[in-house]
Amino acid sequence: MPELMKICQKLAPMLKITPKEVWDLMDIELSIQLDKPQIDVLRLDEILYRDEPDDNGKSSAELVLEKYGQETLDYIQTLI
């Protein structure tokens, strides 16, 4: 899916990870079924919380906003 590759290229620098790691975040089956790119939120949480052993009850959205900014949060929300 070329569209997924474009998303990986765009989101990788936003999350400071590689395009391959972004590809691993994508829910490929669901993306195909819905014909719309979808992120696997559980995998996203793994990335967000791996560096946050004490998350202080923060939501995933709060962590994305805090670590990567509003633009990244807005973009991710279009993929969920």
C-alpha positions as CSV (number, residue, x, y, z in Angstrom):
1,M,0.0,0.0,0.0
2,P,1.8,3.1,-1.2
3,E,-0.3,5.3,1.1
4,L,1.0,3.5,4.2
5,M,4.6,4.0,3.0
6,K,4.0,7.7,2.7
7,I,2.6,7.8,6.2
8,C,5.6,5.9,7.5
9,Q,7.9,8.4,5.9
10,K,6.0,11.3,7.4
11,L,5.4,9.9,10.9
12,A,8.9,8.5,11.5
13,P,10.7,11.9,12.1
14,M,7.7,13.1,14.1
15,L,8.0,10.2,16.5
16,K,11.8,10.1,16.2
17,I,11.8,6.4,15.1
18,T,12.5,4.7,11.8
19,P,10.0,4.2,9.0
20,K,10.3,0.5,9.7
21,E,9.2,1.0,13.3
22,V,6.3,3.1,12.1
23,W,5.4,0.3,9.6
24,D,5.3,-2.0,12.6
25,L,2.9,0.4,14.3
26,M,0.4,0.2,11.4
27,D,-2.5,-2.3,11.6
28,I,-2.1,-3.5,8.1
29,E,-5.1,-5.9,8.1
30,L,-7.5,-3.2,9.5
31,S,-6.1,-0.6,7.1
32,I,-6.9,-2.8,4.2
33,Q,-10.3,-3.7,5.4
34,L,-11.3,-0.1,6.1
35,D,-9.3,1.2,3.1
36,K,-7.9,3.8,5.5
37,P,-4.5,3.7,7.3
38,Q,-4.9,2.7,10.9
39,I,-2.3,2.7,13.7
40,D,-2.4,-0.2,16.2
41,V,-2.9,1.8,19.4
42,L,-1.5,-1.0,21.6
43,R,1.8,-0.9,19.7
44,L,1.8,2.9,19.9
45,D,1.4,2.7,23.7
46,E,4.4,0.3,23.9
47,I,6.6,3.0,22.2
48,L,5.1,5.8,24.3
49,Y,5.5,4.1,27.6
50,R,8.8,2.3,27.1
51,D,10.6,5.5,28.2
52,E,8.1,6.4,30.8
53,P,8.3,3.8,33.6
54,D,6.4,6.3,35.9
55,D,3.7,7.7,33.6
56,N,1.9,9.5,36.4
57,G,-1.4,8.3,34.9
58,K,-0.9,10.3,31.7
59,S,-2.9,9.2,28.7
60,S,-1.3,8.3,25.4
61,A,-2.5,11.6,23.9
62,E,-0.9,13.5,26.8
63,L,2.4,11.7,26.2
64,V,2.3,12.3,22.5
65,L,1.6,16.0,23.0
66,E,4.3,16.3,25.7
67,K,7.0,14.4,23.8
68,Y,6.3,15.2,20.2
69,G,3.9,18.2,20.0
70,Q,0.5,19.1,18.8
71,E,1.2,18.5,15.1
72,T,2.2,14.9,15.8
73,L,-0.8,14.4,18.0
74,D,-3.2,15.7,15.4
75,Y,-1.7,13.5,12.7
76,I,-1.8,10.4,14.8
77,Q,-5.4,11.1,15.7
78,T,-6.3,10.9,12.0
79,L,-4.8,7.4,11.9
80,I,-6.8,6.0,14.9
